[in-house]
Amino acid sequence: MLDRLFRREKLDQGVEKSRSGFFGRIRTLLTAERPIDDDLWDELEELLIQADVGVQLTDDLMERLRGEHRAGEIQNSRDLFDALKDALATSLEDVAEKQAKAPLVQRGQLSCILVVGVNGVGKTTSIAKLGNLYRSQGYTVILAAGDTFRAAAIDQLKIWGERAKVPVVAHQPNADPGSVVFDALSSARSRNADLVIVDTAGRLHTKFNLMEELKKIRRVIDKQNVPNVTTVLVVDATTGQNAISQAQQFAKTAGLDGLIVTKLDGTAKGGVVFAVTREVGVPIMFVGTGEKIDDMSDFDADDFVDALVGDGRA
């Protein structure tokens, strides 16, 4: 219970900018006890699109809400506010249920999380935060510095690994990333570790050769007969709709299992969380809500919507 309260407090702080931005305007619109008329519907639709929820999902939400209004389930703007929150949470939960899989880490067998994403989204720091999160839960974790194309990326992961108290397996710059991953998995087995988290190059999603390198890393993992492998994409909430195109390209190449959303504390929109989940069809697994090593938590749709939209009370 205390863990959830702490996580919720961190989430509330992390999405404060979005809660006071476009979603704050939605909250004000729907809690003003005004009549549900064409003007209200138009304003709500416009605000959802401006909040980066996306045109397609906004259409779906509006159709659902209008239907509930016609059926008499929504009597006033306050009802509409509550119904919107429920619809937003459901849009996230439906994807999670369709893509449900075994836990990312299971005691007694080696697991691997392959983390992908473009430069600048917070990928390396997210890996360290994940390592810290699982270490704090009693798992033995190893980080693999698979982004060998940038010396700075290797150094950065080593520094963050020290902060997280998690060992890092690294080679020299420009080494074969597959070799790094192989050694990390071998080290994990020799130490009876539970989890290897693999950093990869911050490959632009339009670079074919780099995408092929990502496929090669996955083949190395598969050849080592790792029983539990999860591929997770890190997306930056501040990039808005561009995050969707990145996710679509990585999904085609890497077969994504889930998402980590970072920098929620840096955007007044935040709706991209809903848009990217719908467009790619994979759930959000973790959210990063700040710069500290413990600013990473498991994703809960209801908690997220409550924090993002608020409860409407003064």
C-alpha positions as CSV (number, residue, x, y, z in Angstrom):
1,M,0.0,0.0,0.0
2,L,2.8,2.4,0.9
3,D,4.6,1.6,-2.4
4,R,1.5,2.5,-4.3
5,L,1.0,5.7,-2.4
6,F,4.7,6.6,-3.1
7,R,4.3,5.7,-6.7
8,R,1.2,7.8,-7.0
9,E,2.8,10.8,-5.4
10,K,5.7,10.6,-7.8
11,L,3.3,10.3,-10.7
12,D,1.2,13.3,-9.5
13,Q,4.4,15.3,-9.4
14,G,5.6,14.0,-12.8
15,V,2.5,14.9,-14.7
16,E,1.8,18.2,-13.0
17,K,2.6,20.2,-16.1
18,S,0.2,18.2,-18.2
19,R,-2.5,18.3,-15.5
20,S,-2.3,22.1,-15.5
21,G,-2.1,22.3,-19.3
22,F,-4.5,21.0,-21.8
23,F,-6.0,18.3,-19.5
24,G,-6.5,21.1,-16.9
25,R,-8.5,22.9,-19.5
26,I,-10.6,19.8,-20.2
27,R,-11.2,19.4,-16.4
28,T,-12.3,23.1,-16.2
29,L,-14.6,22.7,-19.2
30,L,-16.4,19.6,-17.9
31,T,-16.7,20.6,-14.2
32,A,-18.2,24.0,-14.8
33,E,-21.8,22.6,-14.7
34,R,-22.6,23.8,-18.2
35,P,-25.1,22.2,-20.5
36,I,-24.0,19.4,-22.9
37,D,-24.5,21.1,-26.3
38,D,-22.8,21.2,-29.6
39,D,-20.4,23.9,-28.4
40,L,-19.3,21.7,-25.5
41,W,-18.7,18.7,-27.7
42,D,-16.7,20.8,-30.2
43,E,-14.5,22.3,-27.4
44,L,-13.9,18.9,-25.9
45,E,-12.9,17.4,-29.2
46,E,-10.5,20.3,-30.0
47,L,-8.9,20.1,-26.6
48,L,-8.3,16.3,-26.9
49,I,-6.6,16.8,-30.2
50,Q,-4.5,19.7,-28.9
51,A,-3.4,17.5,-26.0
52,D,-1.9,15.0,-28.5
53,V,-4.5,12.3,-27.9
54,G,-4.6,11.8,-31.7
55,V,-7.3,12.2,-34.2
56,Q,-8.3,8.6,-34.4
57,L,-8.5,8.0,-30.7
58,T,-10.3,11.3,-30.2
59,D,-12.9,10.2,-32.8
60,D,-13.3,6.9,-30.9
61,L,-13.7,8.6,-27.6
62,M,-16.2,11.1,-28.9
63,E,-18.3,8.4,-30.5
64,R,-18.4,6.4,-27.2
65,L,-19.2,9.5,-25.1
66,R,-21.9,10.7,-27.4
67,G,-23.4,7.2,-27.4
68,E,-23.5,7.1,-23.6
69,H,-25.1,10.6,-23.6
70,R,-27.8,9.5,-26.1
71,A,-28.5,6.4,-23.9
72,G,-29.0,8.6,-20.9
73,E,-25.9,7.4,-19.0
74,I,-24.4,10.9,-19.1
75,Q,-26.8,13.5,-17.7
76,N,-24.5,16.5,-17.2
77,S,-21.0,17.8,-17.8
78,R,-19.8,16.2,-14.5
79,D,-21.0,12.8,-15.7
80,L,-19.2,13.5,-19.0
81,F,-16.0,14.3,-17.1
82,D,-16.2,10.9,-15.2
83,A,-17.1,9.1,-18.4
84,L,-14.1,10.6,-20.2
85,K,-11.7,9.5,-17.5
86,D,-13.2,6.0,-17.7
87,A,-12.9,5.9,-21.5
88,L,-9.3,7.1,-21.4
89,A,-8.3,4.4,-18.8
90,T,-10.1,1.7,-20.8
91,S,-8.3,2.6,-24.0
92,L,-5.0,1.8,-22.2
93,E,-6.3,-1.3,-20.4
94,D,-7.7,-2.8,-23.5
95,V,-4.3,-2.8,-25.2
96,A,-2.7,-4.2,-22.1
97,E,-5.2,-7.1,-21.9
98,K,-4.8,-8.0,-25.6
99,Q,-1.0,-8.1,-25.3
100,A,-0.8,-9.7,-21.8
101,K,2.3,-11.9,-21.4
102,A,4.3,-13.4,-18.6
103,P,6.0,-11.1,-16.1
104,L,9.1,-9.4,-17.5
105,V,11.2,-11.1,-14.8
106,Q,10.6,-14.5,-13.2
107,R,12.7,-15.9,-10.4
108,G,14.5,-19.1,-11.3
109,Q,15.0,-18.3,-15.0
110,L,17.1,-15.8,-16.9
111,S,15.1,-12.9,-18.4
112,C,16.3,-10.2,-20.8
113,I,14.8,-6.8,-21.6
114,L,16.0,-5.3,-24.9
115,V,15.6,-1.6,-24.8
116,V,15.4,0.4,-28.0
117,G,14.8,4.0,-29.0
118,V,16.3,7.0,-30.8
119,N,18.9,9.3,-29.3
120,G,17.7,11.8,-26.8
121,V,14.6,10.1,-25.5
122,G,16.2,9.1,-22.2
123,K,16.9,5.5,-23.1
124,T,20.2,5.0,-21.2
125,T,18.9,6.6,-18.0
126,S,15.7,4.6,-18.3
127,I,17.7,1.4,-18.4
128,A,19.6,2.3,-15.2
129,K,16.3,3.2,-13.5
130,L,14.8,-0.1,-14.5
131,G,17.9,-1.8,-13.1
132,N,17.5,0.1,-9.9
133,L,13.7,-0.8,-9.8
134,Y,14.3,-4.5,-10.1
135,R,17.3,-4.5,-7.8
136,S,15.2,-2.9,-5.1
137,Q,12.7,-5.7,-5.6
138,G,15.4,-8.3,-4.8
139,Y,16.4,-9.3,-8.3
140,T,20.0,-9.7,-9.5
141,V,20.4,-7.4,-12.5
142,I,23.2,-6.9,-15.1
143,L,23.3,-4.1,-17.7
144,A,24.7,-4.6,-21.1
145,A,26.3,-1.5,-22.9
146,G,25.2,-2.5,-26.4
147,D,25.4,1.0,-27.8
148,T,29.0,0.7,-28.8
149,F,28.8,3.3,-31.5
150,R,29.1,6.1,-29.0
151,A,31.8,6.1,-26.3
152,A,29.7,8.6,-24.3
153,A,26.8,6.1,-24.2
154,I,29.1,3.4,-22.7
155,D,30.5,5.9,-20.1
156,Q,27.0,7.2,-19.3
157,L,25.6,3.7,-18.6
158,K,28.6,2.9,-16.4
159,I,28.0,6.0,-14.3
160,W,24.3,5.3,-14.0
161,G,25.0,1.6,-13.2
162,E,27.1,2.8,-10.3
163,R,24.3,4.9,-9.0
164,A,21.9,2.0,-9.3
165,K,24.4,-0.4,-7.7
166,V,24.1,-2.6,-10.8
167,P,27.1,-4.1,-12.7
168,V,27.6,-3.1,-16.3
169,V,29.2,-5.4,-19.0
170,A,30.9,-3.2,-21.6
171,H,33.5,-3.5,-24.4
172,Q,35.5,-0.8,-26.2
173,P,33.8,1.7,-28.5
174,N,32.9,0.4,-31.9
175,A,33.0,-3.2,-30.6
176,D,30.4,-5.7,-32.0
177,P,27.2,-5.0,-30.0
178,G,26.3,-8.7,-30.3
179,S,29.5,-9.7,-28.6
180,V,28.6,-7.4,-25.7
181,V,25.2,-9.0,-25.3
182,F,26.7,-12.5,-25.5
183,D,29.2,-11.7,-22.8
184,A,26.5,-10.1,-20.6
185,L,24.2,-13.2,-20.9
186,S,27.2,-15.5,-20.1
187,S,28.0,-13.3,-17.1
188,A,24.4,-13.5,-15.9
189,R,24.3,-17.2,-16.1
190,S,27.7,-17.6,-14.2
191,R,26.3,-15.3,-11.5
192,N,22.8,-16.9,-11.5
193,A,21.4,-13.4,-12.2
194,D,17.7,-12.9,-12.9
195,L,17.8,-10.2,-15.5
196,V,19.9,-8.6,-18.2
197,I,18.9,-5.2,-19.5
198,V,20.4,-4.4,-22.9
199,D,21.1,-0.9,-24.1
200,T,21.2,-0.4,-27.9
201,A,22.4,2.3,-30.2
202,G,20.2,5.4,-30.4
203,R,19.4,4.4,-33.9
204,L,17.3,6.7,-36.0
205,H,14.2,4.8,-37.1
206,T,14.9,5.6,-40.7
207,K,18.4,4.1,-40.8
208,F,18.0,0.6,-42.4
209,N,21.5,-0.6,-41.4
210,L,21.1,0.3,-37.8
211,M,17.7,-1.5,-37.7
212,E,19.5,-4.6,-39.1
213,E,22.0,-4.3,-36.3
214,L,19.1,-4.4,-33.8
215,K,17.8,-7.6,-35.5
216,K,21.3,-9.1,-35.1
217,I,21.3,-8.4,-31.4
218,R,18.0,-10.1,-31.0
219,R,19.3,-13.2,-32.9
220,V,22.2,-13.4,-30.4
221,I,19.8,-13.3,-27.6
222,D,17.6,-16.0,-29.2
223,K,20.6,-18.3,-29.8
224,Q,21.4,-18.2,-26.1
225,N,18.0,-19.7,-25.4
226,V,17.0,-17.0,-23.0
227,P,13.5,-18.2,-21.9
228,N,12.0,-14.7,-21.3
229,V,12.8,-11.9,-23.6
230,T,10.9,-8.5,-23.8
231,T,11.6,-5.7,-26.3
232,V,10.7,-2.3,-24.9
233,L,10.7,1.0,-26.8
234,V,11.5,4.3,-25.0
235,V,9.4,7.2,-26.2
236,D,9.8,10.8,-25.2
237,A,6.4,12.4,-24.2
238,T,7.6,15.8,-25.2
239,T,8.0,14.8,-28.9
240,G,4.2,14.5,-29.4
241,Q,3.1,12.9,-32.6
242,N,6.6,12.2,-33.7
243,A,6.7,9.5,-31.0
244,I,4.0,7.6,-32.9
245,S,6.0,7.4,-36.2
246,Q,9.1,6.2,-34.2
247,A,7.0,3.6,-32.4
248,Q,5.5,2.4,-35.7
249,Q,8.9,1.9,-37.3
250,F,10.4,0.1,-34.3
251,A,7.3,-2.1,-34.0
252,K,7.9,-3.3,-37.6
253,T,11.6,-4.1,-37.0
254,A,11.8,-5.2,-33.4
255,G,8.3,-6.7,-32.6
256,L,7.7,-4.5,-29.6
257,D,6.2,-5.9,-26.4
258,G,5.8,-2.6,-24.5
259,L,6.7,1.0,-24.0
260,I,8.5,3.2,-21.5
261,V,7.3,6.8,-21.6
262,T,9.8,9.4,-20.4
263,K,9.8,13.1,-19.7
264,L,6.2,13.3,-18.8
265,D,7.3,16.1,-16.4
266,G,8.3,18.2,-19.4
267,T,5.1,18.5,-21.5
268,A,1.9,20.4,-21.1
269,K,0.1,17.8,-23.3
270,G,0.7,14.2,-22.3
271,G,-2.0,12.8,-24.5
272,V,0.6,11.1,-26.7
273,V,0.6,8.3,-24.1
274,F,-2.9,7.3,-25.3
275,A,-2.2,7.9,-29.0
276,V,1.0,5.9,-29.2
277,T,-0.5,3.0,-27.3
278,R,-3.5,2.9,-29.7
279,E,-1.5,3.2,-32.9
280,V,1.2,0.6,-32.1
281,G,-1.0,-1.7,-30.1
282,V,1.4,-2.4,-27.3
283,P,1.0,-1.4,-23.6
284,I,2.9,1.1,-21.6
285,M,4.9,-0.8,-19.0
286,F,6.8,1.9,-17.2
287,V,6.8,5.7,-16.9
288,G,9.7,8.0,-16.0
289,T,8.6,11.0,-14.0
290,G,11.9,12.8,-13.3
291,E,15.7,12.7,-13.3
292,K,16.4,10.8,-10.1
293,I,17.4,7.1,-10.1
294,D,14.1,6.1,-8.5
295,D,11.9,8.2,-10.8
296,M,10.6,5.1,-12.6
297,S,7.5,3.1,-11.8
298,D,5.3,0.4,-13.1
299,F,2.4,1.8,-15.2
300,D,-1.2,1.7,-13.9
301,A,-3.8,3.1,-16.3
302,D,-6.3,4.2,-13.6
303,D,-3.6,5.9,-11.5
304,F,-2.2,7.6,-14.6
305,V,-5.5,9.0,-15.8
306,D,-6.4,10.1,-12.3
307,A,-3.1,11.9,-12.0
308,L,-3.2,13.4,-15.5
309,V,-6.8,14.6,-15.5
310,G,-7.4,15.2,-11.8
311,D,-10.5,14.5,-9.8
312,G,-12.3,17.8,-10.7
313,R,-12.6,18.9,-7.1
314,A,-11.5,22.4,-6.2
